[in-house]
């Protein structure tokens, strides 16, 4: 992979190393990086004094959002050349010591969209294979987390190989019908928690070679990057922030930017482990999400957004290590039926959700007028309520599902009264319907479509940004097959993330290194306490630790 195994641009690497040494100098130093991971700054060693001279006072380059926040096929196709899906899957497999082949892992993943009876023959009786009806609903479909799970989905065809023309159905073949092409890299440093328990998410988006508007499929690998020095708090994430900011340097060539990102994603740098390793997509870390819309023989199915985690097992044939994708619930996507008066009264989750939703209103109606601050993260025990899919139809429009549930509407309106008052709003400016609309914005279906048809008035001071259906990338997606980005992403979400990145670097680049593990822990705790106070939201568990940027969804 050409220059992947060397430190490619000494000046930038030296600056990154300098930032790391200033930020982390007394936190145990930079850990040695094993294997083929190249530690940035190897070519030049800087003393702490010279590092400070380079980085203090903090100087943040003018951020180019299309270089430091999102890199796409539209603007930077040359950066994405080495981010092939086959290489990413191979790196994931290698990271767990498995001898699997990328194509087999990929096909097994999409077999999760098939019923067992209709699966490819090699998976039909395979005890290791996952099928969408492994937990049947009694009506020929499937369940996930006890809620309906569309089964089968048309995307199950991706588990099959056309025996007459195997290359045609190979997802790694650029000329194939099902080729998955990298179309974007995404920086979600804003998702780093204020306590520094990790350093944000870093994503790769793939799009299917589409034959038309009803033959589309997207994959998003969303890795959660561990903090190598959590005892130093979120300040230890500074080298990552500075790396992404440095990509806006007009003197940096395309080759330098590509090499920096390849190193960051695949081999690790500045004491950080590689982004692409299986542990960053397992329970308690990142995830892989899909945006599915493939029609088959006139079998129309609505847009469906799903979520997966990586997991490890033992192959039933030879007891070898087996990496696999497992379907999980879609986070911050409560099942729409929970809002409805007709939800099964024998299921205790109905009453628990109605009670918990009242507790979540404080996050759904934040102070001010910034839509990025709207959040459903404070919903207690939300994993009990999350669905296995987020479907772009009226079933996932929470306002529609709420109608007729007069008792729940009255409870929401009553709970909103003190919140509205504390926000300086007039009585009735945010209603139960508005609260349901706000919850919809946090769901996958809402963010991608349901909440973005027109500038939706959410009550109070918040208006949800609109997708422009007649201009690229149209509706349903925020990044399309050509790497074009949506209006909400361009004008609302990216500017917010840019401000978070710039503020973080300005606030942390010149801070003294934490003097000891104990002291740094105290500093991290103090910083987290301050952030929690400003968020004005009670936190019941680590799940609710706020992020630097507010909402997790956007």
C-alpha positions, -999 to 999 in steps of 0.1 A, spaced: 0 0 0 26 25 -12 37 48 17 15 33 44 43 18 64 64 50 68 60 83 84 51 103 54 53 140 61 78 148 89 67 184 95 30 176 101 40 145 120 63 164 142 37 190 151 12 162 159 39 145 181 46 178 197 10 183 206 9 147 220 39 153 242 26 186 255 -8 172 263 2 138 276 38 142 288 32 133 324 4 108 317 27 79 311 42 90 278 34 77 243 27 40 243 48 20 219 28 10 188 31 -26 178 32 -44 144 29 -22 113 16 8 132 40 37 126 42 63 154 39 98 139 68 120 145 94 92 143 114 112 118 118 142 141 120 144 179 110 176 196 115 186 232 85 198 252 99 233 250 102 233 212 67 217 210 52 245 230 69 270 208 51 254 178 17 250 193 13 279 218 -5 302 216 -30 279 199 -34 287 163 -62 268 145 -61 269 107 -92 282 90 -112 250 89 -124 237 55 -154 216 64 -148 195 33 -113 186 44 -115 186 82 -150 174 89 -160 153 59 -140 141 29 -161 129 0 -159 114 -35 -173 147 -49 -144 169 -36 -115 145 -28 -118 112 -47 -80 107 -46 -81 105 -8 -105 75 -8 -86 52 -32 -71 30 -5 -103 28 17 -117 -2 -2 -143 -23 16 -123 -55 10 -92 -39 27 -113 -26 56 -128 -61 62 -94 -77 60 -81 -53 86 -110 -61 109 -104 -99 104 -66 -95 110 -72 -75 142 -88 -106 158 -64 -132 144 -90 -149 122 -83 -167 89 -116 -158 74 -120 -143 40 -136 -108 36 -162 -120 10 -174 -148 33 -177 -123 63 -196 -99 41 -220 -125 27 -228 -138 62 -235 -103 73 -262 -97 46 -276 -132 52 -290 -117 84 -316 -102 60 -328 -136 49 -352 -161 64 -335 -194 71 -357 -213 47 -348 -189 19 -311 -185 26 -283 -195 3 -278 -233 7 -245 -229 24 -261 -208 51 -294 -225 54 -282 -253 77 -251 -236 91 -254 -233 129 -232 -202 128 -253 -183 103 -277 -156 115 -312 -152 99 -338 -125 104 -364 -150 116 -342 -167 142 -366 -151 167 -400 -156 150 -429 -133 155 -455 -160 150 -467 -145 116 -438 -156 94 -416 -126 103 -390 -118 128 -385 -100 161 -355 -80 175 -357 -68 211 -393 -80 211 -404 -56 184 -412 -63 147 -382 -68 125 -389 -68 87 -381 -103 75 -369 -109 48 -354 -77 33 -345 -74 -3 -309 -68 6 -306 -104 15 -297 -109 -22 -262 -95 -13 -255 -128 5 -257 -147 -28 -231 -153 -55 -244 -156 -91 -229 -189 -102 -231 -179 -138 -211 -147 -133 -195 -145 -98 -177 -113 -105 -211 -96 -112 -223 -101 -77 -189 -95 -60 -191 -63 -38 -154 -57 -42 -155 -57 -80 -159 -21 -94 -177 -34 -124 -201 -55 -104 -238 -48 -98 -233 -48 -61 -200 -30 -58 -196 -10 -26 -176 21 -32 -161 44 -5 -178 78 -8 -169 96 24 -147 98 55 -164 115 84 -149 132 115 -171 130 145 -148 143 171 -178 162 185 -191 128 199 -162 126 223 -177 125 259 -167 154 281 -151 129 305 -127 117 278 -138 80 281 -132 79 244 -121 103 216 -151 104 193 -162 84 162 -145 82 129 -165 69 100 -163 55 65 -194 55 42 -198 31 13 -225 33 -14 -237 5 -36 -233 7 -74 -269 18 -80 -289 9 -111 -316 34 -103 -336 52 -75 -349 19 -60 -316 1 -60 -296 18 -33 -277 7 -3 -253 24 21 -230 11 48 -214 33 75 -186 20 96 -187 41 128 -157 33 149 -154 46 185 -117 56 191 -104 46 225 -86 73 246 -50 59 252 -48 81 283 -83 83 299 -66 94 332 -59 127 314 -95 132 305 -107 145 272 -75 167 269 -57 135 258 -78 136 226 -60 168 214 -37 150 189 -68 137 171 -84 171 170 -52 187 157 -47 160 130 -82 167 115 -77 204 118 -43 202 100 -60 187 69 -73 222 62 -37 235 58 -36 249 22 0 238 20 -8 202 26 -9 182 -6 -36 156 -15 -10 129 -11 -1 141 24 -37 143 35 -44 108 21 -14 93 38 -23 110 71 -58 96 70 -47 61 60 -23 61 89 -49 72 113 -76 48 101 -55 17 94 -22 18 114 -26 42 143 -6 74 151 3 97 180 -1 68 205 -36 61 193 -46 26 181 -59 22 145 -95 33 139 -102 1 119 -100 -27 143 -128 -50 154 -128 -39 191 -139 -4 180 -172 -18 167 -181 -43 195 -206 -39 224 -199 -7 244 -180 9 215 -189 19 179 -213 3 154 -220 -3 117 -252 12 103 -270 6 71 -294 26 49 -312 1 28 -335 6 -2 -332 -22 -27 -363 -32 -47 -366 -67 -61 -391 -79 -88 -416 -53 -79 -414 -61 -41 -413 -25 -29 -400 -20 7 -395 14 23 -362 28 33 -350 9 63 -321 19 86 -304 -8 107 -275 -12 131 -250 -39 137 -221 -47 160 -191 -69 155 -187 -100 177 -165 -130 181 -174 -167 181 -159 -201 175 -164 -217 142 -185 -248 146 -165 -267 120 -129 -262 131 -131 -242 164 -112 -212 148 -119 -176 157 -149 -163 138 -157 -126 134 -193 -118 125 -218 -89 122 -248 -92 145 -280 -72 143 -287 -50 173 -312 -23 181 -310 11 165 -299 36 192 -322 65 201 -350 49 180 -378 38 204 -404 16 188 -431 38 174 -459 17 189 -448 28 224 -463 62 218 -497 46 209 -526 40 232 -531 6 217 -496 -7 227 -500 -41 244 -510 -34 280 -495 -67 292 -460 -55 281 -445 -36 310 -423 -16 286 -453 6 277 -457 21 311 -420 23 316 -416 42 283 -443 67 291 -427 74 325 -392 76 310 -402 98 281 -413 125 306 -378 124 321 -363 128 286 -382 160 279 -354 181 295 -330 170 268 -356 173 240 -363 209 249 -328 224 255 -322 260 263 -317 284 233 -323 279 196 -296 254 186 -311 223 170 -279 204 175 -286 205 212 -318 185 210 -312 151 224 -330 119 235 -300 106 253 -315 112 287 -343 87 281 -337 62 310 -331 25 301 -335 34 264 -322 0 252 -355 -15 265 -374 6 241 -352 7 210 -364 -10 178 -343 -32 156 -350 -9 126 -359 26 117 -384 27 88 -392 57 67 -430 55 70 -457 68 93 -452 40 118 -419 58 128 -435 92 129 -439 96 167 -463 125 165 -486 103 143 -483 74 167 -491 96 197 -525 108 184 -554 94 204 -533 87 234 -550 114 254 -537 104 288 -500 103 276 -505 137 258 -518 152 290 -489 139 310 -464 153 285 -480 187 284 -480 188 322 -443 178 324 -434 205 299 -448 234 319 -418 238 343 -393 231 315 -409 257 292 -408 282 321 -371 275 328 -363 281 291 -378 315 292 -406 305 268 -443 314 269 -468 288 281 -478 264 254 -449 272 231 -438 235 231 -466 210 231 -468 172 234 -470 170 196 -438 191 194 -421 168 219 -429 138 198 -416 156 167 -384 164 185 -380 127 194 -385 118 157 -356 141 147 -333 120 168 -343 87 151 -326 76 119 -358 78 99 -365 113 112 -331 127 106 -329 112 71 -364 120 59 -395 123 82 -383 154 100 -367 170 70 -396 175 46 -400 213 49 -385 233 77 -404 216 105 -415 238 134 -406 220 166 -421 245 189 -403 270 211 -372 284 192 -363 253 172 -370 246 135 -356 214 120 -335 220 88 -350 209 55 -337 184 29 -340 199 -6 -356 171 -26 -349 186 -60 -312 192 -55 -285 166 -48 -283 145 -28 -321 146 -26 -339 131 3 -333 100 24 -295 104 26 -270 129 39 -243 117 15 -252 102 -18 -234 78 -42 -215 107 -58 -204 121 -24 -227 151 -25 -239 162 9 -273 173 21 -284 209 30 -288 200 67 -254 186 68 -238 215 50 -256 244 67 -265 230 101 -245 200 113 -211 206 98 -207 242 110 -216 231 145 -190 203 145 -164 228 131 -170 251 160 -167 223 185 -133 213 170 -120 248 168 -130 256 204 -115 224 217 -81 230 202 -81 267 213 -90 256 249 -66 227 252 -36 232 230 -17 253 255 -28 235 287 -1 221 309 3 184 309 -15 166 337 11 163 365 2 128 376 -23 101 371 -41 111 403 -40 148 396 -51 143 360 -81 122 372 -91 151 394 -88 175 365 -109 153 343 -135 149 370 -136 187 375 -140 193 337 -168 168 335 -185 183 365 -184 217 349 -198 204 317 -226 185 335 -236 217 354 -238 236 321 -259 209 305 -285 212 333 -294 176 329 -294 149 356 -272 119 346 -281 85 359 -253 65 343 -222 67 322 -245 63 292 -257 99 298 -223 116 299 -228 145 275 -206 148 244 -186 178 234 -211 185 207 -244 178 223 -266 154 203 -252 120 195 -275 115 164 -263 145 144 
